[in-house]
Amino acid sequence: MSIFAALNVYHDLASRSAAMNMAIDEALLESAAAPSIRFYRWESPALSFGYFGRFADVADKASERDLVRRWTGGGIVFHGEDLTYSVVIPASDPVFAESSMSIYENVHRALRKALVANGQSAELALAASVVDAGTEIVDRGYNCFANPVRADVMIDSCKVAGAAQRRTRGGLLQQGSVQYVDLGNGLAERFVQALSEARCEKSLNKSLIERAEKIAEQKYGTDSWLRRR
């Protein structure tokens, strides 16, 4: 059964800075009237780290990668060769009423279905031995893909997909990354199909990009945001 009754799909083909990618996700959350998923790219190797992470844990990567602090939680994620996506759910949608953990798990079930359809033996991490997504370690400076949490996507005991969330009065943002698997063979399309049977292709409009540029300038692109902890 699909998660969403309908879903807007953004294939953002432009390569963007880390700050701008985070800002577009926030702008989508601000303006969302329906659930959406956005797939996006990075203009250079990047590193994102969670809202509660410490800058000191990533400072030594500044010469190698475009660093950005996410608005969502979670650990350190290396970007550039991954499939990066964001799911936005407005508060007006019935799915928003579900628990954050349920949404996290259901999105990853859809991704697992897409990977299995591509011939991968993917499973969800549900064992008691992994760290639960609600525990404190999620917001420490650790490598996200070295530390699976409950409902992450695993292949042969290796974490290949994780995500982090931010819930506001207006909606929920889930930012995710898929790594260490073949990202071709229609994986993104299969993922979208598993999320909803009713899909609508969308493009980022001018007003949303302009709003994102302001958010990037005032927040994600500032040294004060990057070093706030």
Buried (B, 14 or more C-beta within 10 A) or exposed (E): EBBBEBBBBBBBEEEBBBBBBBBBBBBBBBBBEBBBBBBBBBBEBBBBBBBBBBBEBBEEBEEEBBBBBBBBBBBBBBBBEBBBBBBBBBEEBEBBEBEBBEBBBBBBBBBBBBBBBBEBEBBBBEEEEBBEBEEEEBBBBBEBBEBBBBBBBBBEEEBBBBBBBBBEEBBBBBBBBBBBBEEEBEBBBBBBBBBBEEBEEBEBEEEBBEBBBEBBEEBBBBEEBBEEB
